[in-house]
Amino acid sequence: MNFSIFKSDTTRFLGVLDCFKSLRFRRKYHEPGEFEIHLPDRLENIKFLSVDNLIHRDDIKETGIIEKVSIKNRNLVVAGRLLSCCLDNCYIDAIYNIFNLTYGEVMQKLVENHGKDSYLNPLLNIDNIYKGTQTFNAQISYKNLLSVLVTLSKTSNIGFKVYLDPIKQFWQFKSYIGANRSVLQTMSSPIIFSDEYGNLSGESYIFDKTNYKNHALVLGEGEGESRTKCYIDMRKCDSEPKRYMIVDAKDIKREDGMSDSDYQGLLYNRGLDKLAENAIVENFDADAVTGLQWEYLKNWNLGDMVTIESKAWGISIDKRITEVEEIYENGAVKIIPTFGTQAPETLNLDSLH
């Protein structure tokens, strides 16, 4: 594997890194990934791999920025995060009342308006945007840009990243959706991780209804009986018992000229977010053994929806690959995908306010 090295402030090409002792490269679907490289402490390596330089992989269009350098026992270690971490330096310094925009459109709007507010300016550009079809209403104001994008990504299942385009000499922001490779779809060959195929180990399963809620009363502006109310019923059928929760949404402000229906839409979306936090939890976690039936990057990739199952337990669940960790050491390669999250997903759009 080769890495191209660039200066971050000019995107000037410095050379190619093709020799190292070990490498850990961790890609993430919903947030910045990370990397760590070990190599000899030769002077040319120390000058070559200095803080703020970029390391770029053209095979997957991923770029990291070196944030840490350490030298000990004749060993040089360089580490950092993948380039979407740059959005952590940007701040949303306005109030957005969003109505009926898709999650991808909101992500694009926020990056266009606030993604150049850091030391990046004027390098950040907009690449392809996956807009999606799911829309929402929300009030977004005065928050860190990266934290908002992470929340939007986890809520919508739209991934995002920032990478270097060496030809255009821009840093590119891109949102995307992974391919559906589960057994129920018919557009592509399904990918199945299963004990039957010998490509799973350490399986664990949980079904938890402890905190489940299906009916919300959302309280907006006002006091006492005059307080604005919004009711949300998410029961699957009328015979399902109601499990109530109350949502305090007084922080959602009615702006001048905002209609009652628009304000109700903001309250409704807040209620949906809170109900999502209290959904039924069903998780199937396992370690994947790769390189048997299907090959990483050729048959499956970060963000893809795949099927994982246990024939022994009679369980089958479709999950998205949200992380891929690549480890290269002593001539051996290990690929470790993560299915979904290790803990129940929390879809908390309060962080947008």
C-alpha positions as CSV (number, residue, x, y, z in Angstrom):
1,M,0.0,0.0,0.0
2,N,1.3,3.4,-0.9
3,F,0.5,6.8,0.6
4,S,1.0,10.1,-1.2
5,I,2.2,12.9,1.1
6,F,1.1,16.5,0.6
7,K,1.5,19.9,2.4
8,S,-1.8,20.8,3.9
9,D,-1.7,24.5,3.2
10,T,-0.7,24.3,-0.4
11,T,-1.6,20.7,-1.4
12,R,2.0,20.5,-2.7
13,F,3.1,16.9,-3.4
14,L,6.1,15.8,-1.2
15,G,6.5,12.2,-2.2
16,V,5.3,8.6,-1.6
17,L,5.4,6.6,1.6
18,D,5.6,2.9,0.6
19,C,7.6,1.4,3.5
20,F,6.5,1.1,7.1
21,K,6.7,-1.3,10.0
22,S,3.0,-1.3,10.8
23,L,-0.1,0.6,10.0
24,R,-3.5,0.9,11.6
25,F,-6.1,2.6,9.4
26,R,-9.6,3.0,10.7
27,R,-12.4,4.3,8.5
28,K,-15.7,5.4,10.0
29,Y,-19.1,6.0,8.2
30,H,-20.6,8.6,10.6
31,E,-17.5,10.5,11.8
32,P,-13.8,11.1,11.2
33,G,-11.7,7.9,11.1
34,E,-8.1,7.7,12.4
35,F,-4.7,6.2,11.6
36,E,-1.3,5.3,13.1
37,I,1.9,4.5,11.3
38,H,5.1,3.0,12.8
39,L,8.4,3.4,10.9
40,P,12.1,3.9,11.5
41,D,13.2,7.2,13.0
42,R,15.4,8.2,10.0
43,L,15.8,12.0,9.5
44,E,14.1,11.9,6.1
45,N,11.0,10.2,7.6
46,I,10.8,12.8,10.4
47,K,11.0,15.7,7.9
48,F,8.6,14.0,5.5
49,L,5.9,13.1,8.0
50,S,5.6,16.3,10.0
51,V,2.5,17.6,11.8
52,D,-0.2,19.0,9.5
53,N,1.0,17.1,6.4
54,L,-1.6,15.0,4.6
55,I,-1.4,11.3,3.8
56,H,-3.6,10.3,0.9
57,R,-4.9,6.9,-0.3
58,D,-6.1,7.1,-3.9
59,D,-7.5,3.6,-3.9
60,I,-10.4,4.6,-1.6
61,K,-10.2,8.4,-1.8
62,E,-9.4,8.8,1.9
63,T,-7.0,11.4,3.3
64,G,-5.6,11.8,6.8
65,I,-4.0,14.7,8.5
66,I,-1.0,14.1,10.8
67,E,-1.8,15.5,14.2
68,K,0.8,13.7,16.4
69,V,4.4,12.7,16.0
70,S,6.4,10.8,18.6
71,I,9.9,9.3,18.6
72,K,11.1,6.6,21.0
73,N,13.4,3.6,20.9
74,R,14.4,4.2,17.3
75,N,10.8,4.2,16.3
76,L,8.8,7.0,14.7
77,V,5.0,7.0,15.2
78,V,2.8,9.4,13.3
79,A,-0.9,9.5,14.0
80,G,-4.0,11.6,13.2
81,R,-7.5,11.6,12.0
82,L,-9.1,11.4,8.6
83,L,-9.8,14.8,7.0
84,S,-13.4,15.4,8.0
85,C,-11.9,16.2,11.4
86,C,-11.2,19.7,9.9
87,L,-14.9,20.4,10.3
88,D,-14.4,20.3,14.0
89,N,-12.8,23.8,13.6
90,C,-16.0,25.3,12.1
91,Y,-19.0,26.8,14.0
92,I,-22.6,27.4,13.0
93,D,-23.1,31.0,14.0
94,A,-26.7,31.4,12.8
95,I,-30.2,30.2,13.4
96,Y,-31.6,27.9,10.7
97,N,-35.3,27.0,10.6
98,I,-35.4,24.0,8.3
99,F,-38.6,22.8,6.7
100,N,-38.9,19.8,4.3
101,L,-35.3,19.6,3.3
102,T,-33.6,16.2,3.0
103,Y,-30.8,15.4,5.4
104,G,-28.2,15.5,2.5
105,E,-29.4,18.9,1.5
106,V,-29.1,20.2,5.1
107,M,-25.5,18.8,5.3
108,Q,-24.6,20.5,2.0
109,K,-26.1,23.8,3.1
110,L,-24.3,23.8,6.4
111,V,-20.9,22.9,4.9
112,E,-21.3,25.5,2.1
113,N,-22.1,28.2,4.6
114,H,-19.8,27.3,7.5
115,G,-17.2,24.8,6.2
116,K,-14.7,27.4,5.2
117,D,-14.6,29.2,8.5
118,S,-11.4,27.6,9.7
119,Y,-7.8,27.5,8.5
120,L,-9.1,25.5,5.5
121,N,-10.3,28.6,3.6
122,P,-10.3,28.5,0.6
123,L,-9.5,24.9,0.0
124,L,-12.8,23.1,0.9
125,N,-15.0,22.3,-2.0
126,I,-18.3,20.4,-2.4
127,D,-18.1,17.1,-4.2
128,N,-21.0,14.7,-4.9
129,I,-23.9,15.0,-2.4
130,Y,-26.3,12.2,-1.7
131,K,-29.5,14.1,-0.8
132,G,-31.7,11.2,0.0
133,T,-35.5,11.3,0.3
134,Q,-36.1,11.5,4.0
135,T,-37.0,15.1,5.1
136,F,-37.2,16.7,8.4
137,N,-38.1,20.0,10.2
138,A,-35.7,21.3,12.8
139,Q,-34.2,24.5,14.3
140,I,-30.4,24.4,14.2
141,S,-28.3,27.1,15.8
142,Y,-24.9,27.9,17.3
143,K,-23.2,24.5,17.4
144,N,-20.0,22.9,16.3
145,L,-20.4,22.0,12.6
146,L,-18.8,18.5,12.9
147,S,-21.1,17.5,15.8
148,V,-24.2,18.5,13.9
149,L,-23.0,16.6,10.8
150,V,-22.4,13.5,12.9
151,T,-25.9,13.7,14.4
152,L,-27.4,14.2,10.9
153,S,-25.4,11.3,9.6
154,K,-26.4,8.9,12.4
155,T,-30.1,9.9,12.1
156,S,-30.3,9.5,8.3
157,N,-27.7,6.8,7.7
158,I,-26.0,9.0,5.2
159,G,-22.2,8.9,5.5
160,F,-19.8,11.7,4.8
161,K,-16.1,12.4,4.5
162,V,-13.5,15.0,3.4
163,Y,-10.7,14.0,1.2
164,L,-8.0,15.6,-1.0
165,D,-8.4,15.7,-4.8
166,P,-4.8,15.9,-5.9
167,I,-5.7,16.9,-9.4
168,K,-8.0,19.7,-8.6
169,Q,-5.9,20.6,-5.5
170,F,-9.0,21.0,-3.3
171,W,-10.3,19.4,-0.2
172,Q,-13.6,17.8,-1.2
173,F,-16.6,17.3,1.1
174,K,-18.8,14.3,0.0
175,S,-21.9,12.7,1.4
176,Y,-22.9,9.2,0.3
177,I,-25.0,6.1,1.0
178,G,-23.5,2.6,1.2
179,A,-24.8,-0.1,-1.1
180,N,-27.6,-2.4,0.1
181,R,-26.1,-5.9,0.0
182,S,-28.5,-7.6,2.4
183,V,-30.3,-10.8,1.5
184,L,-33.7,-9.1,0.9
185,Q,-32.6,-6.9,-2.0
186,T,-32.3,-8.1,-5.6
187,M,-30.1,-5.4,-7.2
188,S,-26.7,-7.0,-6.2
189,S,-25.2,-10.2,-4.8
190,P,-26.0,-10.5,-1.1
191,I,-23.2,-10.4,1.5
192,I,-23.8,-12.7,4.4
193,F,-21.7,-13.0,7.5
194,S,-22.8,-16.2,9.3
195,D,-21.6,-18.9,11.6
196,E,-22.7,-21.3,8.9
197,Y,-20.0,-19.8,6.5
198,G,-17.4,-19.6,9.2
199,N,-16.9,-15.9,8.8
200,L,-18.3,-14.8,12.2
201,S,-17.0,-15.4,15.7
202,G,-18.0,-14.2,19.2
203,E,-21.6,-13.6,18.4
204,S,-23.9,-11.8,20.9
205,Y,-27.6,-10.9,20.7
206,I,-29.9,-8.6,22.7
207,F,-33.6,-7.6,22.5
208,D,-34.4,-5.0,25.1
209,K,-37.8,-3.2,25.5
210,T,-37.0,-1.7,28.9
211,N,-37.0,2.0,27.8
212,Y,-39.4,1.6,24.9
213,K,-41.9,4.5,24.3
214,N,-44.4,4.9,21.5
215,H,-46.5,8.0,22.4
216,A,-45.1,11.5,23.0
217,L,-46.6,14.7,24.3
218,V,-44.3,17.5,23.1
219,L,-44.6,20.9,25.0
220,G,-43.4,24.0,23.2
221,E,-43.6,27.7,24.0
222,G,-46.1,29.2,26.5
223,E,-47.1,28.6,30.1
224,G,-49.7,26.4,31.7
225,E,-52.8,25.7,29.7
226,S,-51.6,28.1,26.9
227,R,-48.5,26.0,26.2
228,T,-48.3,24.8,22.6
229,K,-48.7,21.0,22.5
230,C,-48.0,18.3,19.9
231,Y,-49.0,14.7,20.1
232,I,-47.2,11.8,18.4
233,D,-48.5,8.3,18.2
234,M,-46.0,5.8,16.9
235,R,-47.8,2.6,17.8
236,K,-47.9,-0.1,15.1
237,C,-51.6,-0.7,15.6
238,D,-54.4,0.6,17.9
239,S,-54.3,-2.5,20.0
240,E,-50.7,-1.9,21.1
241,P,-50.6,-0.4,24.6
242,K,-49.5,3.2,24.8
243,R,-46.1,3.9,26.5
244,Y,-46.1,7.6,27.2
245,M,-43.3,10.1,27.4
246,I,-43.3,14.0,27.8
247,V,-40.9,16.0,25.8
248,D,-39.9,19.6,27.0
249,A,-39.2,21.6,23.8
250,K,-39.5,25.1,25.1
251,D,-36.1,25.9,23.6
252,I,-37.6,25.7,20.1
253,K,-38.5,29.3,19.4
254,R,-41.3,30.5,17.1
255,E,-39.6,33.0,14.8
256,D,-41.4,36.1,13.4
257,G,-43.8,35.1,10.6
258,M,-43.6,31.4,11.4
259,S,-47.0,29.6,10.8
260,D,-48.6,27.4,13.3
261,S,-48.1,24.4,11.1
262,D,-44.4,25.1,10.7
263,Y,-44.0,25.4,14.4
264,Q,-45.9,22.2,14.9
265,G,-43.5,20.6,12.5
266,L,-40.5,21.6,14.6
267,L,-42.2,20.1,17.7
268,Y,-43.2,17.0,15.9
269,N,-39.6,16.4,14.7
270,R,-38.3,16.9,18.3
271,G,-40.8,14.3,19.5
272,L,-39.7,11.8,16.8
273,D,-36.1,12.2,17.9
274,K,-37.0,11.5,21.6
275,L,-39.0,8.5,20.6
276,A,-36.1,7.2,18.5
277,E,-33.9,7.4,21.7
278,N,-36.4,5.2,23.4
279,A,-37.0,2.6,20.7
280,I,-36.8,-1.2,21.1
281,V,-33.2,-2.2,21.1
282,E,-32.2,-5.2,19.0
283,N,-28.5,-5.8,18.5
284,F,-26.5,-8.6,17.0
285,D,-22.8,-8.0,17.4
286,A,-19.9,-10.2,16.3
287,D,-16.4,-10.3,15.1
288,A,-16.1,-10.8,11.3
289,V,-13.5,-13.1,9.7
290,T,-12.8,-11.6,6.3
291,G,-11.2,-12.9,3.2
292,L,-13.2,-16.1,2.9
293,Q,-16.2,-15.7,0.6
294,W,-16.1,-12.0,0.0
295,E,-13.2,-9.6,-0.4
296,Y,-13.1,-6.1,1.2
297,L,-13.3,-3.2,-1.3
298,K,-14.1,-5.7,-4.1
299,N,-17.4,-7.2,-2.8
300,W,-18.2,-5.0,0.2
301,N,-17.1,-1.6,1.6
302,L,-17.6,0.8,4.4
303,G,-21.3,1.9,4.7
304,D,-22.7,-1.2,3.0
305,M,-25.8,-2.9,4.4
306,V,-25.1,-6.6,4.9
307,T,-26.8,-9.5,6.6
308,I,-25.4,-11.2,9.7
309,E,-26.9,-14.3,11.1
310,S,-26.6,-17.1,13.5
311,K,-28.1,-20.4,12.3
312,A,-27.6,-21.8,15.7
313,W,-29.9,-19.2,17.3
314,G,-32.3,-18.8,14.3
315,I,-31.5,-15.1,14.1
316,S,-30.8,-12.9,11.0
317,I,-30.4,-9.1,11.1
318,D,-29.4,-6.6,8.4
319,K,-26.9,-4.1,9.6
320,R,-24.7,-1.3,8.1
321,I,-20.9,-1.5,8.2
322,T,-20.1,1.6,10.2
323,E,-16.4,1.1,10.7
324,V,-13.6,-0.8,9.0
325,E,-10.2,-1.2,10.7
326,E,-7.2,-2.2,8.5
327,I,-4.1,-3.5,10.3
328,Y,-0.9,-4.2,8.4
329,E,1.9,-5.7,10.4
330,N,4.8,-8.1,9.8
331,G,3.5,-8.9,6.3
332,A,0.0,-9.8,7.5
333,V,-3.2,-8.0,6.8
334,K,-6.2,-8.0,9.1
335,I,-9.6,-6.4,8.1
336,I,-12.1,-5.8,10.9
337,P,-15.6,-4.5,10.1
338,T,-18.0,-3.2,12.7
339,F,-21.7,-3.9,12.2
340,G,-23.9,-1.0,13.4
341,T,-22.8,0.2,16.8
342,Q,-21.6,-1.6,19.9
343,A,-24.2,0.2,22.0
344,P,-27.8,1.2,21.1
345,E,-27.8,4.1,18.7
346,T,-28.9,7.4,20.2
347,L,-30.5,9.7,17.7
348,N,-30.4,13.0,19.6
349,L,-31.2,16.0,17.6
350,D,-31.1,18.1,20.8
351,S,-27.4,18.6,19.9
352,L,-28.5,20.7,16.9
353,H,-30.1,23.4,19.1
